């Protein structure tokens, strides 16, 4: 994809976005049409479940390739510092008593 973007910028410097959108849109719609055609052929040839089995096999292959190619990182999802700051802020929040706090909404108890 990066190569495609660089080629578009080099070959069409003034109209990069136009060319990029035309090419990606064309491939998107061609893929949409061919996927329907291919899915219909597989359905006619091997039955109702075959397109779903084939899609799940392709998804599994894609997952394995991404798992092997993408770099692994040891960065935690929620860093310890952020987690500590959030827990400290939660402790600092004071809970107001709804009966004594003034609010713009009329109290339910006042109607009793």
C-alpha positions in Angstrom: 0.0 0.0 0.0 2.8 2.4 0.8 4.4 1.7 -2.6 1.1 2.5 -4.3 0.7 5.8 -2.4 4.3 6.8 -3.3 3.8 5.9 -6.9 0.6 8.0 -7.0 2.3 11.0 -5.5 5.2 10.7 -7.9 3.2 10.1 -11.1 0.3 12.4 -10.3 1.6 15.1 -8.0 -1.3 17.6 -8.5 -4.2 15.3 -8.4 -2.9 12.6 -5.9 -6.2 12.4 -3.9 -8.3 12.1 -7.0 -6.2 9.3 -8.5 -5.9 7.5 -5.1 -9.7 7.6 -4.6 -10.5 6.5 -8.1 -8.1 3.5 -7.9 -9.1 2.4 -4.4 -12.8 2.9 -5.2 -12.5 0.9 -8.4 -10.8 -2.0 -6.6 -13.4 -1.8 -3.8 -16.3 -2.1 -6.2 -14.6 -4.8 -8.4 -13.9 -6.8 -5.3 -17.5 -6.4 -4.2 -18.8 -7.7 -7.5 -16.3 -10.5 -7.8 -16.9 -11.6 -4.3 -20.6 -12.0 -5.0 -19.9 -13.8 -8.2 -17.4 -16.2 -6.6 -19.6 -16.8 -3.6 -22.5 -17.7 -5.9 -20.4 -20.1 -7.9 -19.1 -21.8 -4.7 -22.7 -22.0 -3.4 -24.0 -23.6 -6.6 -21.1 -26.0 -6.8 -20.7 -27.2 -3.2 -23.8 -26.1 -1.3 -24.9 -23.5 1.3 -22.2 -24.0 3.9 -19.2 -23.9 1.5 -18.8 -20.1 1.2 -18.9 -19.8 5.0 -16.3 -22.5 5.4 -14.1 -21.0 2.8 -14.4 -17.5 4.4 -13.5 -19.0 7.8 -10.4 -20.7 6.4 -9.3 -17.5 4.7 -9.8 -15.6 8.0 -7.8 -18.2 9.9 -5.0 -18.0 7.4 -5.1 -14.2 7.6 -4.9 -14.3 11.4 -1.9 -16.6 11.4 -0.1 -14.5 8.9 -0.8 -11.3 10.9 0.3 -13.0 14.1 3.6 -14.1 12.5 4.3 -10.8 10.6 3.3 -8.1 13.1 5.9 -7.2 15.7 5.2 -8.2 19.3 5.4 -5.6 22.0 5.7 -5.8 25.7 3.7 -2.6 26.2 0.8 -3.3 28.6 -2.7 -2.4 27.5 -3.1 -0.1 30.5 0.3 1.2 31.7 0.9 1.0 35.4 1.3 4.8 35.7 -2.1 5.5 34.0 -3.8 2.8 36.1 -2.4 4.4 39.3 -3.5 7.9 38.2 -7.0 6.6 37.5 -7.3 4.9 40.8 -6.1 8.0 42.7 -8.6 10.2 40.8 -11.4 7.8 41.8 -10.4 8.1 45.4 -10.5 11.9 45.2 -14.0 12.0 43.9 -16.4 12.8 46.8 -19.9 11.4 46.7 -22.5 14.1 47.5 -25.6 13.3 49.6 -28.5 13.6 47.2 -30.8 14.9 49.9 -28.6 17.8 51.0 -27.1 18.7 47.7 -28.7 21.6 45.8 -29.5 20.8 42.2 -31.5 22.3 39.4 -33.8 19.3 39.3 -36.7 19.2 41.8 -36.3 16.6 44.4 -38.5 13.5 44.4 -38.9 13.8 48.2 -40.4 17.3 47.9 -43.4 16.0 46.1 -44.3 13.6 48.9 
